Structures are given as C-alpha cells and as structure tokens.
Amino acid sequence: MVESATKACQPMISLPPEQANPNWDAMAASLASQANAIAWGSLVLAVIVIIAGIAWGKIITANAEHEARAMAKACADEYIKEWLSKEAPGIIRERVDLIADATLGSGNDADAADEIGREA
C-alpha cells in the first residue's frame, strides 16, 4: 500500500536537475532591480512633494499677506476717519485762532497770516 501511494504522488514528467532548482542568481538580480526601482521612485516622488509643498507655502503666504494688507488698510482708514471726525475740528479751531490773531495786537490779521505763510 505504501508503494502504491508513493507511486501515485510521483510527478508524471520528471524534470532535469537544472530546471528543478530555480536560478537563484537571476532571481536575486531581479529582486535587486525591483528594490532599486522602488527606491528611485520614492526619491523622485519625495522631491516632487517637497517642491509642491514649497510652492504651496509661497502661494498661501502671498495670499495671506495680500489679505492682511487689505484688512490693515481698511482698519487704518476707519481709524483715520474716526480720528478726523473727533479730533480734527478742535485742532483746526486752534490753528485758525492762531492765524486769526497773527499780529498779536492791532493790525490786519489776514495780511499778517499771509506773510507768515509766505515766510514758512
């Protein structure tokens, strides 16, 4: 019975010894080539990702700078309008009082103010 089972498990076609064992040198070279291809592909992909990241950072920085400048200008304009509406009338009143009393005594204040303006 053991002999009949052993005969049944034998291959029908027998292979020569060189085909029965794989070519290990060719297999090693193939795996090394595949590893090199994966390594180079990873390196190229990493360089592309780095360049894309730097470009994305530049674009985001430019957009943020543009937006910050626009917001700062809007805030400054609003602050200037508020300051002019509150403080400017008082300052102008002070200056007009100085110009209106340009002679510091009797005389034509308008002519004295014009003279001061020409000298300035």
C-alpha positions in Angstrom: 0.0 0.0 0.0 2.8 2.4 0.8 4.4 1.6 -2.6 1.2 2.3 -4.5 0.7 5.6 -2.6 4.3 6.7 -3.3 4.0 5.9 -7.0 0.7 7.9 -7.2 2.4 11.0 -5.8 5.3 11.0 -8.2 5.2 13.6 -11.0 4.3 12.3 -14.4 7.1 14.1 -16.1 10.4 14.2 -14.5 12.4 17.5 -14.8 16.1 17.6 -15.3 18.0 18.8 -12.2 18.9 22.3 -13.6 15.1 23.0 -14.2 14.1 21.6 -10.9 16.2 24.2 -8.9 15.4 27.8 -9.7 18.2 30.1 -11.0 19.0 32.0 -7.8 21.4 34.4 -9.4 18.7 35.7 -11.8 16.1 35.8 -9.0 18.5 37.9 -6.8 19.3 40.3 -9.7 15.5 40.7 -10.4 14.7 41.5 -6.8 17.7 43.9 -6.5 16.4 45.7 -9.7 12.9 45.9 -8.2 14.3 47.3 -5.0 16.3 49.9 -6.9 13.3 50.9 -8.9 11.2 51.3 -5.8 13.9 53.4 -4.1 14.4 55.7 -7.1 10.6 56.1 -7.5 10.3 57.0 -3.8 13.1 59.6 -4.2 11.6 61.2 -7.2 8.2 61.3 -5.5 9.7 62.9 -2.4 11.4 65.6 -4.5 8.1 66.3 -6.3 6.3 66.5 -2.9 8.9 68.9 -1.5 8.7 71.2 -4.5 4.9 71.2 -4.4 5.0 71.9 -0.6 7.3 74.9 -1.1 5.2 76.2 -3.9 2.0 75.8 -1.9 3.6 77.6 1.1 4.6 80.5 -1.2 1.1 80.8 -2.6 -0.5 80.7 0.9 2.0 83.2 2.2 1.3 85.6 -0.7 -2.5 85.3 -0.3 -2.2 85.8 3.5 0.0 88.9 3.0 -2.4 90.4 0.5 -5.4 89.8 2.8 -3.5 91.2 5.8 -2.6 94.3 3.9 -6.2 94.8 2.7 -7.5 94.4 6.2 -4.9 96.7 7.7 -5.7 99.4 5.1 -9.4 99.1 5.9 -8.8 99.3 9.6 -6.4 102.3 9.2 -8.9 104.1 7.0 -11.7 103.6 9.6 -9.4 104.8 12.4 -8.4 107.9 10.5 -12.0 108.7 9.7 -12.9 108.3 13.3 -10.0 110.4 14.5 -10.7 113.2 11.9 -14.3 113.4 13.0 -13.4 113.7 16.7 -10.1 115.5 16.9 -9.6 117.4 13.7 -12.2 120.1 14.3 -10.5 121.1 17.6 -7.1 121.2 16.0 -8.4 123.3 13.1 -10.1 125.7 15.6 -6.7 126.1 17.4 -4.8 126.8 14.2 -7.5 129.2 13.0 -7.3 131.1 16.3 -3.6 131.4 15.9 -3.9 132.6 12.3 -6.8 135.0 13.2 -4.6 136.5 15.9 -1.4 136.6 13.8 -0.5 140.2 14.6 -0.6 139.8 18.4 -2.1 143.2 18.6 -3.7 145.8 16.4 -3.3 145.4 12.6 -4.7 143.4 9.7 -4.6 139.7 10.8 -5.2 138.3 7.3 -2.2 140.2 5.9 0.0 139.0 8.8 -1.2 135.4 8.3 -0.4 135.6 4.6 3.0 137.0 5.4 3.7 134.2 7.9 2.5 131.6 5.2 4.9 133.1 2.6 7.8 133.0 5.0 7.1 129.5 6.1 
